[in-house]
Amino acid sequence: MSEIINNRETQQGLPEEKKQLLKEIIIDLHKGKPLADVKKRFEKAFGSVNAEEIAQLEQALMKEEGITPEEIQELCSVHAAVFKGSIEDIHRADADKQPGHPVHTFMKENKEIDLLLNFKMQLHLERFEKEDHRDNILKLLADLNLLADVDKHYSRKENLLFPYLEKYGITGPSQVMWAVDDFIRKSIKEVKRLLEEYTPDKKDEVIRELTFIIQEGTEMIYKEENILLPMALRTLTEDEWLKIAAESDEIGYCLTTPETVWKPERHQLKTSEEAADGYVRLPTGILSVVQLEHMMNHLPVDITFIDENDVVRYFSHGKE
């Protein structure tokens, strides 16, 4: 049963010399060495690297080298450019294919966010750059009103997922991603204000803010799907994912909703004839009426239940 309840895997990680080399590469990035040189060194040393190991090393750098979360956040896009295409495909237990699973929902939302950012908003931004007339401003405002829903996506990640990772000592993603999320939220509000009070002298500022939102929002999708979510799937138990799924409704969803309520295989009832009369939900599980009756009848004692009105409500059919 333990392999079902706890899906964390034993992680061997990189050899010590590889860890040291990867650490030096990340430090080189932070020192401002040319991206092309660093990327070449990385590709020569590593065929692929575990996304979780990158995050763990960055977390160690914050503790050991004095690199601040803000510095890592500023260079997150540079890291993505170096490591993109080299991060190995971590086993996801097909969670992204299980409707209602929090990971499936996060990824479903990301598809809608990506479509909004890189199709609708990008198109309307290009039209605004050519002509900043009222119609193009209104289209961008409509896009931003939809995108403001991303706050729910980020809030579920920050308030439901991050605490579990931190429980296992994984604090890097929360320190880095939360800061980026806040920058994106702030930029959405700022560019909305600029467009609502638009004057032609604000055009360049509007373009800069919208470009930032599109770029950082797109990078966040990549970081979630290739670093954060695979790491979480390797760490959290099935019961912890169930708690996240149950609490997600209270925060809400972004641009889409879960297709169904996720029920792991061990929580699903058989649809056989013996369960046709219904089932009983107990604090520690669910039983069909027939299963419950068989269990009660095979206890080594006889049971009779009389309610508060002295009516016999149940008695077992023991062998004796």
Protein Blocks (a to p, Z undefined) as FASTA:
>chain_A
ZZmmpmcdcdebjafklmmmmmmmmmmmmnopafklmmmmmmmmpmbdcfklmmmmmmmm
mmmnopafklmmmmmmmmmmmmgopaccddehhmmmmghiaklmmmmmmmmmmmmmmmmm
mmmmmmmmmpccfklmmmmmmmmmmmmmmmmmmmmmmmmmmmmmmmnopaklmmmmmmmm
mmmmmmmmmmmmmmmmgcfklmmmmmmmmmmmmmmmmmmmmmmmmmmmmmmmmmmcfklm
mmmmmmmmmnopehiacfbdcddfklpccfbfklmnopcddfkbccdfklmmmmmmmpcb
dcddddfkopafbdcddfZZ
